[in-house]
Amino acid sequence: MSLRWRLVILLCGLCAAAIGLASVGSYVSTRNELRGEIDSFLDRRADELVQGERRRPTGNAGGRGSRSGTGAQGQAGGAGEEAFDPDAVSQTIDDGGNVTGSSSTDVALPVTAEDVALAGQDTRGRILRDVSIGGVDYRMLTVAQPGDGALQVARPLTETGDVLEGLTLRLTLIGLGSTLVAGLIGWLIAGRMTAPLRQLTAAAQEVATTRDMPAPVPVRGNDEVASLARSFNTMVDALETSRRQQQQLVLDAGHELRTPLTSLRMSIELLQRGDRLDAHDRRRLLDRAEIELIELMQLVTEVIELATDRRTGDEPEQDLDLAEPVAGAAEAARRRTGRRVDVRVQDPGTVRGRPAMVERAVANLLGNADKFSPPGAPIEVVVSGGRVAVRDAGPGIPLAERHRVFDRFYRVDTARSMPGSGLGLAIVRQIVDDHGGRVWVGDSPQGGAEIGFALPVARRRDGAPALGAARLATCS
């Protein structure tokens, strides 16, 4: 069942429950009021009959005998008040339960043991109850007349029943009509409320079916549905950006792979003519092919790293003394290149990160500095408050090209003839971005380039910056 139908059913149920409670209250109130009027009528009628009997002159027969035969009708109608309700019936009984007078020859009111006991009392009492006579419901009042039996007065409940039946019908129709109207209104309101959800569903199905990113879902208001729509649009934008980046990575990687593959193919073709090559040329071609293979393997490795979300790696995040991965990367660079790498630690700071990934970022910066530094020139690494800056003595990076040095496969004009894939600094930026930091490019004191990154400094449990470090460092 759809959310729209559930909302409609819920609204109809609440409306029906509210109308039902109001209808029951109205029915009970009306019923009690009508029965109260009948009870009041019976009380007045009984009083009038008793008062009329007291004013009635005593006949020759006297006593009770005067109420037998015609006397019964006389007592019941002596007051002349039957005009109150022509259907009202009255009769008198003695202390033995015998009817001594009646206003009707067609209707005989029932006499129970309670009525007989009441007729024999010396004090005035009354009994009020519902009775059924000939299939017709009556409301009957029995009033004791001390020393003179009891008087019974009854009035049919037919009119009251008709009124209550009509009221029940009207309340039922009103309830049904109101519930239907509430359902219609609920259908319209629920449709308006769930329209963004239907749009989100259609957009998600379009993505799943066509793999195409749909147009942004319209956002209206500031409720939960609008918040969901905004989140969906943000997710779609992120997916579209990721897909474009992946497509661009594949295109760029394909372009970059052509050069080493072409060179490797040419070397292999030349080696196939082994009978025409001397040993020196063959060795030179093999060395060149080996270099191309190394570059190709490095390129493939870096492309895979860029295409992999490093945040999903197996290495857990931990509080990390930034000087440790810097020292490890510097030592590896010294062994690999034979170049002097000076590390100056001013205030290392404790950051939250993955040690191997941070060390890889530093290693890539050192590799880039080694590529552009003159032979024998040292490389300097400065660590301070969550910042790592690698300085070289190379030609530097022009201001116009600094904003692109972290792009994939980008090389400045002075580096186009040098080996490398152009992915090292792109990997640095991805690692730093995954750690919530940022990268920068500047000028080094040696006259070359200073390339570095800054990571957010971790905090101690008391909330203060660890090791006295300040906030995320800014580029100088």
C-alpha positions as CSV (number, residue, x, y, z in Angstrom):
1,M,0.0,0.0,0.0
2,S,1.4,3.4,-1.0
3,L,2.1,6.1,1.5
4,R,-0.6,8.3,0.0
5,W,-3.3,5.6,0.7
6,R,-2.0,5.1,4.2
7,L,-2.3,8.8,4.9
8,V,-5.8,8.9,3.5
9,I,-6.9,5.8,5.5
10,L,-5.3,7.3,8.7
11,L,-7.1,10.6,8.1
12,C,-10.4,8.9,7.4
13,G,-10.0,6.7,10.5
14,L,-9.4,9.7,12.7
15,C,-12.3,11.6,11.2
16,A,-14.6,8.6,11.6
17,A,-13.5,8.1,15.2
18,A,-14.1,11.7,16.1
19,I,-17.5,11.9,14.4
20,G,-18.4,8.5,16.0
21,L,-17.6,9.8,19.5
22,A,-19.5,13.0,18.8
23,S,-22.5,11.0,17.4
24,V,-22.6,8.7,20.4
25,G,-22.5,11.6,22.8
26,S,-25.3,13.4,20.8
27,Y,-27.4,10.2,20.8
28,V,-27.0,9.5,24.5
29,S,-27.7,13.2,25.4
30,T,-30.8,13.3,23.2
31,R,-32.1,10.0,24.5
32,N,-31.6,11.1,28.1
33,E,-33.3,14.4,27.4
34,L,-36.3,12.7,25.7
35,R,-36.7,10.1,28.5
36,G,-36.3,12.9,31.1
37,E,-39.2,14.7,29.5
38,I,-41.3,11.6,29.5
39,D,-40.5,11.0,33.2
40,S,-41.4,14.6,34.0
41,F,-44.7,14.1,32.1
42,L,-45.5,11.0,34.1
43,D,-44.8,12.8,37.4
44,R,-47.0,15.7,36.5
45,R,-49.7,13.4,35.2
46,A,-49.7,11.3,38.4
47,D,-49.8,14.4,40.5
48,E,-52.8,15.8,38.5
49,L,-54.7,12.5,38.8
50,V,-54.1,12.3,42.5
51,Q,-55.1,16.0,43.0
52,G,-58.2,15.4,40.9
53,E,-59.2,12.4,43.0
54,R,-58.9,14.4,46.1
55,R,-61.2,17.1,44.8
56,R,-63.7,14.5,43.5
57,P,-66.9,14.5,45.7
58,T,-67.6,11.1,47.4
59,G,-70.5,9.1,45.7
60,N,-73.2,7.0,47.4
61,A,-71.1,3.9,47.1
62,G,-68.2,5.6,48.8
63,G,-64.7,4.3,49.4
64,R,-63.1,2.0,46.9
65,G,-66.4,0.9,45.5
66,S,-66.7,4.3,43.9
67,R,-63.7,3.6,41.7
68,S,-64.9,0.3,40.4
69,G,-66.5,0.2,37.0
70,T,-67.1,3.7,35.9
71,G,-65.1,5.0,38.8
72,A,-61.9,3.8,37.2
73,Q,-62.4,6.0,34.2
74,G,-63.5,8.7,36.4
75,Q,-60.3,8.8,38.4
76,A,-58.1,8.5,35.4
77,G,-59.8,11.2,33.6
78,G,-61.4,13.2,36.3
79,A,-58.8,16.0,36.1
80,G,-59.5,16.4,32.5
81,E,-55.8,16.3,31.6
82,E,-55.7,13.4,29.1
83,A,-55.1,16.2,26.4
84,F,-51.5,16.1,27.5
85,D,-51.0,12.9,25.5
86,P,-53.9,10.9,24.1
87,D,-51.8,7.8,24.2
88,A,-51.1,8.0,27.9
89,V,-52.7,5.3,30.0
90,S,-53.5,5.3,33.7
91,Q,-55.0,2.8,36.2
92,T,-55.4,2.3,39.9
93,I,-54.8,-0.9,41.9
94,D,-55.6,-1.9,45.4
95,D,-53.2,-3.4,47.9
96,G,-54.0,-6.8,46.5
97,G,-52.9,-5.9,43.0
98,N,-56.4,-5.8,41.6
99,V,-57.1,-3.1,39.0
100,T,-59.8,-0.8,40.5
101,G,-59.9,1.8,37.7
102,S,-58.4,2.4,34.2
103,S,-58.4,5.1,31.6
104,S,-58.2,2.5,28.7
105,T,-60.1,-0.6,27.9
106,D,-57.5,-1.7,25.3
107,V,-54.3,-1.4,27.3
108,A,-53.8,-3.1,30.7
109,L,-50.7,-2.0,32.5
110,P,-48.8,-4.9,34.1
111,V,-48.8,-5.3,37.8
112,T,-45.8,-6.9,39.5
113,A,-45.0,-7.9,43.0
114,E,-43.2,-4.7,43.5
115,D,-46.3,-2.7,42.5
116,V,-48.4,-4.8,44.9
117,A,-45.9,-4.2,47.7
118,L,-45.9,-0.5,46.9
119,A,-49.7,-0.3,47.0
120,G,-49.7,-1.8,50.5
121,Q,-47.4,0.8,51.9
122,D,-48.5,3.4,54.4
123,T,-45.9,5.9,53.0
124,R,-45.7,7.5,49.6
125,G,-43.3,5.8,47.2
126,R,-42.7,5.4,43.4
127,I,-41.4,2.9,40.9
128,L,-40.3,4.0,37.4
129,R,-39.5,1.5,34.7
130,D,-39.8,0.4,31.0
131,V,-42.5,-2.2,30.1
132,S,-43.6,-3.8,26.9
133,I,-47.4,-4.2,26.3
134,G,-48.5,-5.8,23.1
135,G,-45.2,-5.3,21.4
136,V,-45.2,-1.6,22.3
137,D,-42.6,-0.1,24.7
138,Y,-44.0,2.1,27.5
139,R,-42.5,4.2,30.2
140,M,-44.5,3.5,33.4
141,L,-44.7,5.2,36.8
142,T,-46.3,3.5,39.8
143,V,-47.0,5.9,42.7
144,A,-48.2,4.7,46.1
145,Q,-51.3,6.3,47.6
146,P,-51.2,5.5,51.4
147,G,-54.4,3.8,52.4
148,D,-55.8,3.9,48.9
149,G,-53.6,1.4,46.8
150,A,-51.4,2.8,44.0
151,L,-51.7,4.8,40.8
152,Q,-50.0,3.6,37.6
153,V,-49.4,6.0,34.7
154,A,-47.7,5.0,31.4
155,R,-46.7,6.7,28.1
156,P,-45.6,4.9,24.9
157,L,-42.0,5.3,23.8
158,T,-42.9,5.1,20.1
159,E,-42.4,8.8,19.5
160,T,-39.1,8.8,21.4
161,G,-37.9,5.7,19.4
162,D,-38.9,7.4,16.1
163,V,-36.9,10.5,17.1
164,L,-33.9,8.5,18.0
165,E,-34.1,6.4,14.8
166,G,-34.2,9.6,12.8
167,L,-31.3,11.0,14.7
168,T,-29.3,7.8,14.2
169,L,-29.9,7.9,10.5
170,R,-28.9,11.6,10.3
171,L,-25.8,11.1,12.3
172,T,-24.8,8.1,10.2
173,L,-25.3,10.0,7.0
174,I,-23.4,13.0,8.4
175,G,-20.6,10.7,9.6
176,L,-20.3,8.9,6.2
177,G,-20.4,12.2,4.3
178,S,-17.8,13.8,6.6
179,T,-15.5,10.8,6.3
180,L,-15.8,10.8,2.5
181,V,-15.0,14.5,2.4
182,A,-12.1,14.0,4.8
183,G,-10.9,11.2,2.6
184,L,-11.0,13.4,-0.5
185,I,-9.3,16.3,1.3
186,G,-6.7,13.8,2.6
187,W,-6.2,12.4,-0.9
188,L,-5.4,15.8,-2.2
189,I,-3.2,16.8,0.7
190,A,-1.4,13.5,0.7
191,G,-0.9,13.8,-3.1
192,R,0.7,17.2,-2.6
193,M,2.9,16.0,0.2
194,T,4.0,12.8,-1.5
195,A,4.6,14.4,-5.0
196,P,8.3,15.1,-4.2
197,L,8.7,11.5,-3.0
198,R,7.2,10.2,-6.2
199,Q,9.6,12.5,-8.1
200,L,12.5,11.1,-6.1
201,T,11.4,7.6,-6.7
202,A,11.1,8.2,-10.5
203,A,14.5,9.9,-10.5
204,A,16.1,7.0,-8.6
205,Q,14.5,4.5,-11.0
206,E,15.8,6.5,-13.9
207,V,19.3,6.3,-12.5
208,A,19.1,2.6,-11.9
209,T,17.7,1.9,-15.3
210,T,19.5,4.3,-17.6
211,R,22.6,5.1,-15.5
212,D,22.0,8.7,-16.5
213,M,21.8,11.4,-13.9
214,P,18.3,13.0,-13.9
215,A,17.5,16.7,-13.7
216,P,17.4,18.1,-10.1
217,V,14.2,17.3,-8.2
218,P,12.3,20.6,-7.4
219,V,12.6,21.5,-3.7
220,R,9.7,23.3,-2.1
221,G,9.5,24.4,1.5
222,N,11.7,23.4,4.5
223,D,10.1,20.3,5.7
224,E,11.5,16.7,5.9
225,V,10.5,15.9,2.3
226,A,12.3,19.1,1.1
227,S,15.4,18.2,3.1
228,L,15.3,14.7,1.5
229,A,15.0,16.2,-2.0
230,R,18.0,18.5,-1.3
231,S,20.0,15.6,-0.1
232,F,19.0,13.5,-3.2
233,N,20.1,16.4,-5.5
234,T,23.4,16.7,-3.6
235,M,23.9,13.0,-4.0
236,V,23.1,13.1,-7.7
237,D,25.5,16.0,-8.2
238,A,28.2,14.1,-6.4
239,L,27.6,11.0,-8.4
240,E,27.7,13.0,-11.7
241,T,30.9,14.7,-10.6
242,S,32.5,11.3,-9.7
243,R,31.4,9.8,-13.0
244,R,32.9,12.7,-15.0
245,Q,36.1,12.4,-13.0
246,Q,36.3,8.7,-13.7
247,Q,35.6,9.2,-17.4
248,Q,38.2,11.9,-17.5
249,L,40.6,9.7,-15.6
250,V,40.1,6.9,-18.1
251,L,40.6,9.2,-21.1
252,D,43.7,10.8,-19.6
253,A,45.1,7.4,-18.6
254,G,44.5,6.0,-22.0
255,H,46.3,9.0,-23.5
256,E,49.2,8.7,-21.2
257,L,49.5,4.9,-21.6
258,R,49.9,5.3,-25.4
259,T,53.4,6.9,-25.0
260,P,55.1,4.1,-23.0
261,L,53.2,1.4,-24.9
262,T,54.2,2.9,-28.2
263,S,57.8,3.2,-27.1
264,L,57.8,-0.3,-25.7
265,R,56.3,-1.7,-28.9
266,M,59.0,0.0,-31.0
267,S,61.7,-1.4,-28.8
268,I,60.3,-4.9,-29.1
269,E,60.0,-4.6,-32.9
270,L,63.6,-3.5,-33.1
271,L,64.7,-6.4,-30.9
272,Q,62.9,-8.8,-33.2
273,R,65.5,-7.8,-35.8
274,G,68.2,-9.2,-33.5
275,D,70.4,-10.4,-36.4
276,R,70.8,-6.8,-37.5
277,L,71.7,-5.3,-34.1
278,D,75.0,-5.4,-32.3
279,A,75.3,-6.2,-28.6
280,H,75.5,-2.5,-27.6
281,D,72.3,-1.6,-29.5
282,R,70.5,-4.6,-28.1
283,R,71.5,-3.7,-24.6
284,R,70.4,-0.1,-25.1
285,L,67.0,-1.2,-26.4
286,L,66.5,-3.6,-23.5
287,D,67.4,-0.9,-21.0
288,R,65.0,1.4,-22.7
289,A,62.3,-1.2,-22.7
290,E,62.9,-1.8,-19.0
291,I,62.5,1.9,-18.2
292,E,59.3,2.0,-20.2
293,L,58.0,-1.0,-18.3
294,I,58.8,0.6,-15.0
295,E,57.1,3.8,-16.0
296,L,54.1,1.8,-17.3
297,M,53.8,-0.1,-14.0
298,Q,54.1,3.1,-12.1
299,L,51.4,4.7,-14.2
300,V,49.0,1.8,-13.8
301,T,49.6,1.7,-10.0
302,E,48.9,5.4,-9.7
303,V,45.8,5.3,-11.9
304,I,44.5,2.5,-9.7
305,E,45.2,4.5,-6.6
306,L,43.4,7.5,-8.0
307,A,40.4,5.4,-9.0
308,T,40.2,3.8,-5.6
309,D,38.4,5.6,-2.8
310,R,41.1,5.7,-0.1
311,R,38.6,6.3,2.7
312,T,37.4,2.7,2.3
313,G,40.9,1.3,2.8
314,D,41.6,-1.2,5.5
315,E,44.0,1.1,7.4
316,P,42.3,2.6,10.4
317,E,42.6,6.2,11.3
318,Q,44.6,7.0,14.4
319,D,46.2,9.9,16.3
320,L,49.5,10.4,14.4
321,D,52.6,12.3,15.2
322,L,53.3,14.0,11.9
323,A,57.0,13.7,12.3
324,E,57.0,9.9,12.1
325,P,55.7,9.5,8.5
326,V,57.8,12.4,7.4
327,A,60.9,10.7,8.8
328,G,60.0,7.4,7.2
329,A,59.5,9.0,3.8
330,A,62.7,11.0,4.0
331,E,64.8,8.0,4.9
332,A,63.3,6.1,1.9
333,A,64.0,9.0,-0.4
334,R,67.6,9.1,0.8
335,R,68.1,5.5,0.0
336,R,66.4,5.6,-3.4
337,T,68.0,8.8,-4.7
338,G,71.2,9.2,-2.7
339,R,70.2,12.8,-2.3
340,R,70.5,14.7,1.0
341,V,67.0,15.2,2.6
342,D,67.0,17.6,5.6
343,V,64.0,17.3,7.9
344,R,63.4,20.2,10.3
345,V,60.7,19.6,12.9
346,Q,59.5,22.8,14.6
347,D,56.2,21.5,16.2
348,P,55.0,18.3,14.5
349,G,51.5,18.3,15.9
350,T,49.3,15.3,16.3
351,V,46.8,14.7,13.4
352,R,44.1,12.2,12.9
353,G,45.0,10.1,9.9
354,R,46.3,6.9,8.3
355,P,50.0,6.7,8.7
356,A,50.8,4.8,5.4
357,M,48.7,7.2,3.4
358,V,50.3,10.3,5.0
359,E,53.7,8.8,4.4
360,R,52.8,8.2,0.7
361,A,51.8,11.8,0.3
362,V,55.2,13.0,1.7
363,A,57.0,10.5,-0.5
364,N,55.3,11.8,-3.6
365,L,56.3,15.4,-2.7
366,L,59.9,14.2,-2.2
367,G,59.8,12.4,-5.5
368,N,58.6,15.5,-7.2
369,A,61.3,17.6,-5.6
370,D,64.0,15.2,-6.5
371,K,62.8,15.2,-10.1
372,F,63.3,19.0,-10.4
373,S,66.3,19.6,-8.1
374,P,69.7,20.0,-9.6
375,P,72.1,17.1,-8.9
376,G,73.6,17.3,-5.4
377,A,71.1,20.0,-4.2
378,P,69.5,19.0,-0.9
379,I,65.8,18.8,-0.3
380,E,64.4,20.4,2.8
381,V,61.3,19.2,4.7
382,V,59.7,21.5,7.3
383,V,57.1,20.1,9.8
384,S,55.2,22.5,11.9
385,G,51.8,22.4,13.5
386,G,50.1,20.0,11.2
387,R,51.9,21.4,8.1
388,V,54.4,19.6,5.9
389,A,56.4,21.7,3.4
390,V,58.8,20.2,0.9
391,R,61.3,22.7,-0.6
392,D,63.6,22.2,-3.6
393,A,66.2,24.2,-5.5
394,G,64.7,23.6,-8.9
395,P,63.3,26.0,-11.4
396,G,60.1,26.7,-9.5
397,I,56.6,26.8,-10.7
398,P,55.2,29.9,-12.6
399,L,52.3,31.6,-10.9
400,A,50.0,31.0,-13.9
401,E,50.4,27.3,-13.6
402,R,50.4,26.7,-9.8
403,H,46.6,26.2,-9.6
404,R,46.9,23.2,-12.0
405,V,49.9,21.3,-10.7
406,F,47.7,19.0,-8.6
407,D,45.5,18.1,-11.6
408,R,45.8,14.6,-13.0
409,F,48.4,14.2,-15.8
410,Y,49.2,17.9,-15.8
411,R,52.8,18.9,-16.3
412,V,54.4,22.3,-16.5
413,D,56.2,23.2,-19.6
414,T,59.6,22.6,-18.1
415,A,58.6,19.0,-17.1
416,R,57.2,17.7,-20.3
417,S,60.5,16.0,-21.3
418,M,61.0,14.5,-17.9
419,P,59.9,10.9,-16.9
420,G,56.8,10.4,-14.8
421,S,53.1,10.1,-15.1
422,G,51.9,13.4,-13.8
423,L,49.9,11.7,-11.2
424,G,52.1,12.1,-8.1
425,L,50.8,15.4,-6.9
426,A,47.2,14.4,-7.8
427,I,47.5,11.5,-5.4
428,V,48.9,13.9,-2.8
429,R,45.8,16.1,-3.1
430,Q,43.4,13.1,-3.0
431,I,45.1,11.8,0.2
432,V,45.0,15.3,1.8
433,D,41.4,15.8,0.8
434,D,40.4,12.5,2.3
435,H,42.0,13.6,5.6
436,G,40.1,16.9,5.5
437,G,43.2,19.0,4.8
438,R,44.4,21.2,1.9
439,V,47.5,21.6,-0.3
440,W,49.4,24.6,-1.5
441,V,52.2,25.7,-3.8
442,G,54.7,28.5,-3.1
443,D,58.3,29.6,-3.5
444,S,61.1,28.0,-1.5
445,P,64.0,29.9,0.1
446,Q,66.4,27.9,-2.2
447,G,64.7,29.6,-5.2
448,G,62.7,26.6,-6.3
449,A,59.2,25.5,-5.4
450,E,57.6,24.8,-2.0
451,I,54.8,22.3,-2.2
452,G,53.1,21.1,1.0
453,F,49.9,20.2,2.8
454,A,48.2,21.0,6.1
455,L,46.1,18.5,8.0
456,P,43.6,19.3,10.9
457,V,45.3,19.0,14.2
458,A,43.8,16.4,16.5
459,R,42.5,17.4,19.9
460,R,43.0,15.9,23.3
461,R,40.1,14.5,25.3
462,D,39.8,17.8,27.2
463,G,39.2,19.5,23.8
464,A,42.5,21.5,23.7
465,P,44.8,21.2,20.6
466,A,47.3,18.4,21.0
467,L,51.0,19.4,21.6
468,G,50.1,23.0,21.6
469,A,49.3,23.1,17.9
470,A,47.1,25.7,16.5
471,R,44.2,25.4,14.0
472,L,44.7,24.2,10.5
473,A,47.6,26.1,9.1
474,T,47.3,28.6,6.4
475,C,49.6,29.0,3.4
476,S,52.3,31.6,4.0
